[in-house]
Amino acid sequence: MTMNNTIKITLSILLFLCLADMPYAYLIIYGALALLFQSFFKIALGRELWNVVDVLVGIGLIVSVFVDKKGGEDVKFNCTKNH
């Protein structure tokens, strides 16, 4: 599989995930990240600062997979699905 096809499949999966039942804040956060990382307008931060931003956003995205926050409850780690 070529890199181009991998990117297309990944993006299509992400677009279908938008249909999932997620809080409105997720859409705002991921929309802001899309604007930050896409080249609609240039944000000149310098190479070192972009590296820091990349690492922080990457860590944040990984953490968001395992953390489940509902309403005013405490943060729970979502390693096992008990519904």
N, C-alpha and C positions, 0 to 999 in steps of 0.2 A: 504494500500500500504506500502510495506517495505521501509526502508531507502535505501537499495540497488537499488530498482526499481526507487525511486525518483532521486537518483544520476544519474542513467543511462538515464532517461528521460531528466533531466536538461542538461547533457552533450551533448545529441543528439540535443537538441534545440540549444545549443550554437554552435555546429558544423554546423548546418544548417544556423545560422546567419552569419557565415563566407562567405556565398554566397551572402549576401546583398551588396549593393553598398555603401561601406564605404571607407574613405580615407586610404591610405597606412599607415599613422601614427598610426591608431588604431591597425593594425596588429602588429606593432613593440611594442607598449605600452603593449598590452595584452599578446604578446609573452614573453616580459620581465617579466611581472607579473607571468606568468605560470612558467618560470624558477626559479623565486624567491621562489615561494610557493611549488613547487614540489621537491621531494627528489632525483633529479638526482645527485646533489652534496650538501654537507652540508654547510649551512651558519650559523655560530655560532654567534648570536647577543645577546644572553641572553634573559631571559624571559621578562623583563621589556621593552626592546627595541623592541622585537617582538610584544608585545602588542601595542606599539605606532605605529609600521608599520601596523599592522592589522587595527587599527582604522583609520589611515590616508588613507590607500588604500580603505577601506570601504566607507569612506566619499567621496573620489575621484570618486569611481564608481557610487555612488548615484548622485553626482553632474553631472557626465557625462550623465546621463539619461535626465536631464532637461536643459542642456546647449547645444546650437547649434551654432557652429562656422563654418562659410563658408568663405574660402579665406581670404581676408584682412578686412572683415567687422567686426563690433563690435560684441561682444558676445551677443546673444539673448537667453532668456529663452524659452524653447520649451514646454510650458505647453499646448498650443492648436495647433493643426495641421491645418494650413491654407495653402493649396497648390493650 
